[in-house]
Amino acid sequence: MEPIIKIENLSKQYRLGTIGTGTIKNDIKRWWHKARGKDDPFLKISETNDRAVKGISEYVWALKDINLDIMPGEVMGIIGKNGAGKSTLLKILSKVTGPTTGKIHFNGRIGSLLEVGTGFHPELTGKENIFLNGAILGMTKPEIRRKLDEIIDFSGCGRYIDTPVKRYSSGMLVRLGFAVAAHLEPEILVVDEVLAVGDAEFHKKAIGKMQDVSKGEGRTVLFVSHNMTAVRQLCDNGVIIQNGSIHARGKISEVIDKYLENEFNYFKHQYQNTSTIFNKAILRHAKIISDGALKVNSKIVVEFVFEVESDMETNLSLVLNDNYENVIFNSISNVIKAHKGTYNCRFEIYENLLNDGFYSIDIYIVDYQRKQPVFIEKKVLGFEVADYRETEWIGKWTGAVRPKLKFEIFE
């Protein structure tokens, strides 16, 4: 089967700060090389796309040597840090901008939803923008008329459809934009951070529509999001974009695990805080007590030390998260009548409770009288729970918890 999208040696270069090369001499030099069919002389001095590092070159590779085949009907999740190059890749695929080097071969019509309000005119009404945006995406006027009621109904903006979109909220704009793109009936649907805005109802509707488009109608979907739960729910395969290059590709669950393992330190078994400034209470130390690797049938012991500035009644709260940022549980201590000084504490997570996977711990110190946290530290500790099974089961148990329940069989 031929790929519906074939990306070969794709790169995109940007100049930081200004447009062009900065001088007429260099602009002419670039034009002269292009006229003779030679490479841009300024391509060689670009630096890697790392937004956190100050470079010495004026040029940066937003994307560098991307090679990727996407098959018909594939639902591909594209994940990575902000500024990694994900949106640049989708803009090139959507033909909003062109690549600096490399080629892309398409075998189908593309429908794109890249940013909130892309292709919308603020002075036009919602209905007028449906026709405008639909035409930009390649829909004919009869096609838009035929689907108009369906688009308006899906968007949930029917009451405001004759109002200029400059008065719409960002959530209403993305609802309307997604409704148009989703009804384009493209062979390829490109969606960039559509779940960054909008309410829970829209998120559910948007994911349902993308599932219908992909699984029900066999179309290809490229989905960029920082919502790992949505990516995992929707996508079959995924890629990690890191500093403008493909860092990993594979099954979506494996790719997400790899991304989160690199993004967050899930093996941080100790924490220390030496700050002299705090509001009533502060966490000083925390650690996971373990004789070896943590397994499903291991007891996980968390010890920590906190300090209070003056007499107070407090609760301690331990929040356990899985690697998809879902809260597994929130355990709260009894009220502690603390006096100025330090206190040693211990939490125990029972054996045969957690499934295998990566977890992180948040710790809250709460002023009991005011019912307000006076100290919050997210991802204080991180750890992996490994499976202890060898031959009794082949596969992956689903769910974040895996309690060992008592089963009885009655005749």
C-alpha positions in Angstrom: 0.0 0.0 0.0 1.3 3.4 -0.9 1.6 6.1 1.8 -1.0 8.8 1.7 1.7 11.3 2.9 5.4 10.7 2.2 7.8 13.2 3.7 11.4 13.1 2.4 14.3 15.0 4.0 12.1 17.9 5.0 13.7 20.9 6.7 12.5 24.4 7.5 14.9 27.3 8.3 13.9 30.6 9.9 16.0 33.7 10.5 15.6 35.1 14.0 14.6 38.7 14.5 14.0 40.1 11.1 12.8 39.1 7.6 15.3 38.3 4.8 19.1 38.1 5.3 19.4 41.6 6.8 21.4 43.2 3.9 20.8 43.8 0.2 24.1 42.1 -0.5 23.1 38.9 1.2 19.6 38.9 -0.4 21.2 39.2 -3.8 23.6 36.5 -3.0 20.8 34.2 -1.9 18.8 35.1 -5.1 21.8 34.4 -7.3 22.4 31.0 -5.8 18.7 30.1 -6.3 18.7 31.3 -9.9 21.7 29.0 -10.7 20.0 26.0 -9.0 22.4 26.0 -6.1 21.7 25.6 -2.3 21.0 28.6 -0.2 24.5 29.7 1.1 22.9 30.6 4.5 21.6 27.1 5.2 24.9 25.8 6.5 25.1 28.2 9.4 21.8 27.4 11.0 21.6 26.0 14.6 19.5 23.3 16.2 16.0 24.4 17.2 16.3 24.6 21.0 14.3 27.5 22.3 15.9 27.3 25.8 19.5 27.9 24.6 20.8 31.2 23.3 22.7 30.6 20.1 25.3 32.5 18.1 23.7 32.1 14.7 20.9 34.3 13.3 19.4 31.2 11.6 17.7 28.2 13.2 16.3 24.9 11.9 12.7 24.8 13.0 12.7 21.3 11.3 15.7 19.2 10.2 15.7 16.1 8.0 12.2 14.9 8.7 11.5 11.5 7.0 8.0 10.1 7.6 5.5 7.8 5.8 1.9 8.0 6.9 -0.4 5.3 5.6 -4.1 5.7 4.6 -6.4 5.5 7.6 -3.6 5.9 10.1 -4.3 8.1 13.1 -0.9 9.7 14.0 -0.3 11.6 17.2 2.5 14.2 17.0 3.8 15.2 20.5 6.7 17.2 21.9 7.5 20.3 23.9 6.4 23.8 23.0 8.7 25.1 20.2 9.8 21.6 19.1 8.5 22.1 15.6 5.1 20.3 15.6 3.0 23.2 14.4 5.7 24.1 11.8 5.4 20.6 10.4 1.6 20.8 10.2 1.7 24.3 8.5 4.0 22.8 5.8 1.7 19.8 5.4 -1.2 22.2 5.1 0.7 24.3 2.6 0.5 27.4 4.8 4.2 27.8 4.4 6.8 26.0 2.2 9.8 23.8 3.2 13.3 25.1 2.9 14.5 21.7 1.6 12.9 18.4 1.0 9.7 17.1 -0.6 6.2 16.0 0.4 4.1 13.7 -1.7 0.3 13.8 -1.1 -2.3 11.4 -2.2 -5.5 13.0 -1.0 -7.2 16.3 0.0 -6.2 17.9 3.2 -8.5 19.7 5.7 -6.7 21.7 8.4 -7.5 23.3 11.8 -4.2 24.9 12.9 -5.1 27.8 15.1 -8.1 29.4 16.7 -9.8 31.6 14.1 -7.4 30.7 11.2 -9.0 31.9 8.0 -11.8 33.8 9.7 -12.6 37.4 9.1 -13.5 39.2 12.3 -16.1 41.5 10.7 -18.0 38.7 9.0 -20.7 36.7 10.7 -20.3 33.1 11.7 -22.4 32.0 8.7 -20.4 34.1 6.3 -17.1 32.8 7.7 -18.3 29.2 7.2 -18.6 30.0 3.5 -15.2 31.8 3.5 -13.3 29.2 5.5 -15.0 26.4 3.6 -13.8 27.9 0.3 -10.3 28.4 1.6 -10.3 24.7 2.6 -11.4 23.7 -0.9 -15.1 23.2 -0.5 -17.5 24.3 -3.2 -20.4 26.6 -2.5 -23.1 23.9 -3.2 -21.2 21.6 -0.9 -21.1 24.2 1.9 -24.9 24.9 1.4 -25.7 21.2 1.6 -23.8 20.8 4.9 -24.5 24.3 6.4 -27.1 23.2 8.9 -25.0 20.2 10.0 -21.9 22.4 10.5 -23.9 25.0 12.5 -25.5 22.3 14.7 -22.1 20.6 15.3 -20.5 23.9 16.3 -23.2 24.6 18.9 -23.1 28.3 17.9 -26.5 28.5 16.2 -27.7 31.4 18.3 -24.8 33.6 17.3 -24.3 32.4 13.7 -25.5 35.8 12.3 -23.2 37.7 14.7 -19.7 38.9 13.6 -17.1 36.5 14.9 -15.1 39.3 16.5 -17.6 39.0 19.3 -17.1 35.2 19.7 -15.0 33.8 22.5 -11.9 31.7 21.6 -13.9 28.6 22.4 -16.7 29.5 20.0 -14.2 30.3 17.3 -12.5 26.9 17.6 -15.8 25.2 17.7 -16.9 26.8 14.4 -13.5 26.3 12.8 -13.4 22.6 13.8 -17.0 22.1 12.5 -16.0 23.4 9.1 -12.8 21.4 8.9 -14.4 18.2 10.1 -17.2 18.4 7.5 -14.8 19.0 4.6 -14.6 15.2 4.1 -10.9 15.3 3.4 -8.8 12.2 3.0 -6.4 13.8 5.5 -7.5 15.8 8.5 -4.7 17.9 10.2 -5.6 19.1 13.7 -3.3 21.3 15.9 -4.2 21.8 19.6 -7.9 21.9 19.0 -8.4 20.7 22.7 -6.4 23.6 24.1 -9.6 25.7 24.3 -13.2 24.8 24.6 -15.3 23.1 27.2 -15.6 19.4 28.2 -18.6 18.9 25.9 -16.7 20.2 22.9 -13.7 18.0 23.7 -15.9 14.9 23.8 -17.6 15.9 20.6 -14.3 16.7 18.8 -12.7 13.4 19.8 -15.8 11.6 18.8 -15.9 13.2 15.4 -12.2 12.5 14.8 -12.8 8.9 15.8 -15.7 8.7 13.3 -13.5 10.3 10.6 -10.6 7.9 11.2 -12.2 4.5 12.2 -15.6 4.9 10.7 -14.7 6.4 7.4 -11.1 5.2 7.1 -9.5 8.7 6.8 -6.1 9.8 7.9 -5.7 12.1 10.9 -2.7 14.0 12.2 -3.3 15.2 15.7 -1.1 17.5 17.8 -2.0 18.0 21.4 -0.4 18.2 24.9 -3.4 16.3 26.3 -1.8 12.9 26.5 -5.1 11.2 27.5 -6.8 12.5 24.3 -3.8 11.5 22.2 -3.8 8.0 23.7 -7.6 7.7 23.2 -7.6 8.8 19.6 -4.3 7.8 18.0 -2.9 4.4 17.0 0.7 5.5 16.3 2.8 8.5 17.3 6.0 10.5 16.8 8.0 12.7 19.2 9.4 15.9 17.7 12.4 17.1 19.6 14.4 20.2 18.6 13.1 20.0 15.1 13.8 16.3 14.5 12.0 13.0 15.0 13.1 11.6 18.3 11.0 8.5 18.3 8.2 6.7 16.4 6.0 3.7 17.3 2.8 2.6 18.9 1.2 5.5 20.7 1.4 4.0 24.2 5.1 3.4 23.8 5.7 6.8 22.4 3.8 8.6 25.2 5.7 6.6 27.8 9.0 7.6 26.2 8.0 11.2 25.9 6.8 11.5 29.5 9.8 9.6 30.8 12.1 12.2 29.2 9.9 15.2 29.9 9.5 14.4 33.6 11.8 12.8 36.0 9.9 9.7 37.0 12.9 8.2 38.8 13.3 11.1 41.3 13.3 9.1 44.6 14.6 12.0 46.7 13.7 15.7 47.2 15.4 18.5 49.2 14.4 22.1 49.8 16.8 24.6 51.5 14.7 27.7 50.9 14.6 30.2 53.8 11.4 31.9 52.6 8.1 30.2 53.2 4.5 30.8 54.1 3.7 29.1 57.4 5.0 25.7 56.4 7.4 24.2 53.9 8.5 20.7 52.8 12.1 20.1 53.5 12.9 16.6 52.5 11.1 13.7 50.8 12.2 10.3 49.7 10.9 6.8 48.7 12.1 4.0 50.9 12.9 0.9 48.8 15.2 -2.1 49.1 15.2 -2.5 45.4 13.1 -2.1 42.3 9.4 -1.2 43.0 7.0 -3.9 41.8 3.3 -4.4 41.7 3.5 -6.5 44.9 5.8 -4.1 46.7 4.8 -1.8 49.5 5.8 1.8 48.6 6.9 3.9 51.6 7.1 7.7 51.3 8.9 9.6 54.1 9.1 13.4 54.3 10.0 16.2 56.6 8.1 19.4 56.9 8.7 22.6 58.9 6.2 25.0 60.4 6.9 28.6 61.1 4.5 29.0 64.0 1.7 27.0 65.8 -0.9 25.8 63.4 -3.4 23.0 62.7 -2.5 21.3 59.4 -3.5 18.5 57.1 -1.0 16.8 54.8 -2.1 15.6 51.4 -0.4 13.2 49.0 -1.6 13.1 45.4 -0.6 10.3 43.2 -0.6 10.8 39.4 -0.1 8.4 36.6 2.1 9.2 33.6 -0.9 10.6 31.6 -1.3 13.3 34.3 -4.5 11.6 35.7 -4.9 11.7 39.4 -5.1 8.2 40.8 -5.9 9.2 44.4 -5.6 12.0 46.9 -4.8 10.8 50.5 -5.3 13.2 53.3 -3.9 12.9 56.9 -5.7 13.5 60.1 -5.5 17.1 61.6 -2.0 17.7 63.1 -1.7 20.3 65.9 1.8 21.4 65.0 4.1 23.8 66.9 7.0 25.7 65.5 9.6 23.1 64.3 10.1 20.2 62.0 8.1 17.0 61.8 8.8 13.6 60.2 6.0 11.9 58.3 5.4 8.6 56.5 2.8 7.5 53.9 2.4 3.9 52.8 0.9 2.7 49.5 -0.2 -0.9 50.0 1.2 -3.7 47.9 -0.9 -5.1 45.0 -2.7 -1.8 44.5 -0.9 0.0 41.6 -0.6 -1.3 38.1 2.8 -1.4 36.4 3.8 2.0 35.0 5.2 5.4 35.9 3.9 7.6 38.7 4.6 10.9 40.3 3.7 12.4 43.7 2.4 15.9 44.6 2.5 17.0 48.3 0.3 19.7 49.8 0.5 21.2 53.3 -2.9 22.7 54.2 -3.9 25.3 56.8 -6.8 23.4 58.4 -8.4 26.5 59.9 -8.5 28.4 56.6 -8.9 25.3 54.4 -6.1 26.6 52.2 -2.8 25.1 51.1 0.2 26.9 52.4 2.7 24.8 50.5 2.3 23.0 47.1 5.0 21.0 45.4 4.1 19.1 42.2 6.1 16.0 41.1 8.1 16.0 44.3 8.9 12.3 43.7 8.7 10.0 40.7 9.0 6.2 40.4 8.3 3.3 38.2 6.3 0.2 39.3 7.4 -2.9 37.5 5.5 -6.1 36.9 6.5 -9.2 38.9 4.8 -11.7 36.6 7.0 -13.9 34.4 4.8 -16.7 33.0 1.3 -16.3 34.4 0.2 -13.6 31.9 1.3 -12.3 28.6 0.1 -8.9 27.7 -0.7 -5.6 29.5 -3.2 -5.2 32.3 -5.3 -2.1 31.7 -6.0 0.6 34.3 -3.9 2.6 36.8 -4.7 0.4 39.8 -4.6 -3.4 40.0 -5.9 -4.4 43.5 -5.7 -7.9 44.6 -9.4 -8.7 45.4 -10.8 -11.7 47.2 -12.6 -14.0 44.7 -14.9 -16.7 45.8 -16.7 -19.3 43.5 -20.0 -20.6 44.6 -21.7 -23.7 43.2 
